[in-house]
Amino acid sequence: MAASPYRRFSSICPAIQTLVIRLIQEEFTPLLSLSAHVSEAAWARAVALADPTFLYCTAAEPAVRICPDSYSQLQALLQRELTKAE
């Protein structure tokens, strides 16, 4: 049976989750309307709550991408949760 190219955040090992959270922070911070510094713990809780799905692309250059269906949901949840955490 072939492995699925899709993985939920919750199914990734904790060390990789930490890296993924940092990448999500880099991508989403400019898109979110946050007025103050948000803690690493708040980011971790918000991403875990969203539990986005990722797609492993293994074309010419391997990459991990947030699935389009998860992207807008993740952005909305991050905005809501991180605004509360400020």
NORBEL-V436396 format. One record per backbone hydrogen bond with DSSP energy under -1.0 kcal/mol. NH is the residue of the N-H (numbers start at 1). CO is the residue of the C=O. Records with the same first field share a line. If there is no record, write none. Layout:
BEGIN
NH = CO  CO
END
This chain:
BEGIN
7 = 54
9 = 52
11 = 8
12 = 9
17 = 13
18 = 14
19 = 15
20 = 16
21 = 17
22 = 18
23 = 19
24 = 20
25 = 21
26 = 22
27 = 23
28 = 24
29 = 25
31 = 28
32 = 28
34 = 32
43 = 39
44 = 40
45 = 41
46 = 42
47 = 43
48 = 44
49 = 45
50 = 46
51 = 47
54 = 7
55 = 65
56 = 5
57 = 63
63 = 57
65 = 55
67 = 53
70 = 67
71 = 67
74 = 70
75 = 71
76 = 72
77 = 73
78 = 74
79 = 75
80 = 76
81 = 77
82 = 78
83 = 79
84 = 80
85 = 81
END
